[in-house]
Amino acid sequence: MISASLETPVGALSVTERDGAIVRLAWSAEATGHTALLEQALAQLRAYFAGELTVFDLPLHVEGSDFQRAVCDAMLAIPFGDTRTYGDIAKDLKAPPQPVGNACGGNPIPVIIPCHRVLSATGLGGFSGQGGVETKVALLKHEGAASLLI
């Protein structure tokens, strides 16, 4: 696995590639090398934070159960600036909301797979990235979803 990193408004992020797909995004400055795919991922992250990109176009590989991948697919389907609830996704997947919340928390590629766009029925819900809910709020504000926070 090879990782590259960049500084963003929500902290240092590192992106990891394995076998031609992005497999992880972490809050760290870890960098072990560069590939064309990692350069593309960093460029797309820069464009996202500059307000110039609303949809990532990268090959992704989510390691985990079929359910984890299904929840990640559901998160990927949430448009920039929109949100859904854990319950909405649970209903679509015919599963209880709590496992959906756990799968969101286990998202290995946050920001690119937008788990920050998933809220609880009564509030923000959690966020497992560095900074917790404050980072989730910052990402939602960046996407223009701040009116949902009032």
Secondary structure, DSSP 8 states (H G I E B T S, - for coil): -EEEEEEETTEEEEEEEETTEEEEEESS-------HHHHHHHHHHHHHHTT--SS----B---S-HHHHHHHHHHHTS-TT--EEHHHHHHHHTS-HHHHHHHHHT-SSBTTB-GGGEEBTTB-----STTTHHHHHHHHHHTT-GGGG-
